[in-house]
Amino acid sequence: MKQKFKIYKHLGNVSNENNGWIKELNFISWDDREPVYDLRTWTEDHSDYGKGVTITQGEMKRLQELIKDIVV
């Protein structure tokens, strides 16, 4: 059974998969819980989604600190 979700803000696409799915970063609420940052694959119409990672606001701040020091 799929979870209920509400996307409050689409923050951007990370990549487009070869199978038509899109890896997205969103600010989203799952099952009426507090919204979190969420990175996962979605179908274009958001009718289905894959496994992903949810990140709280505090975790996102820490992740930003870690990423700024990465040299690509």
C-alpha positions, -999 to 999 in steps of 0.1 A, spaced: 0 0 0 14 34 -10 18 61 15 -2 94 14 21 123 5 19 160 -2 47 177 -20 50 212 -6 79 224 -28 97 208 -57 134 218 -52 148 203 -84 156 173 -105 189 156 -98 188 132 -128 165 116 -154 168 78 -154 168 58 -186 136 41 -176 116 74 -176 118 80 -138 132 113 -124 153 116 -93 140 146 -74 146 166 -43 114 177 -27 101 192 5 73 167 13 50 154 40 44 116 43 12 104 59 4 139 74 37 140 93 60 170 96 75 179 61 110 167 54 135 170 25 132 139 3 154 125 -24 139 97 -45 128 86 -80 94 95 -93 73 89 -124 68 121 -143 32 125 -130 41 115 -94 17 86 -96 45 62 -84 78 65 -65 108 45 -57 128 40 -25 144 72 -12 160 91 16 142 115 39 162 142 56 151 165 85 158 202 85 187 197 110 201 169 89 199 191 58 219 219 75 246 194 84 246 179 49 250 214 35 281 219 57 296 186 45 289 192 8 304 227 8 338 212 15 336 186 -13 357 194 -43 344 179 -75 
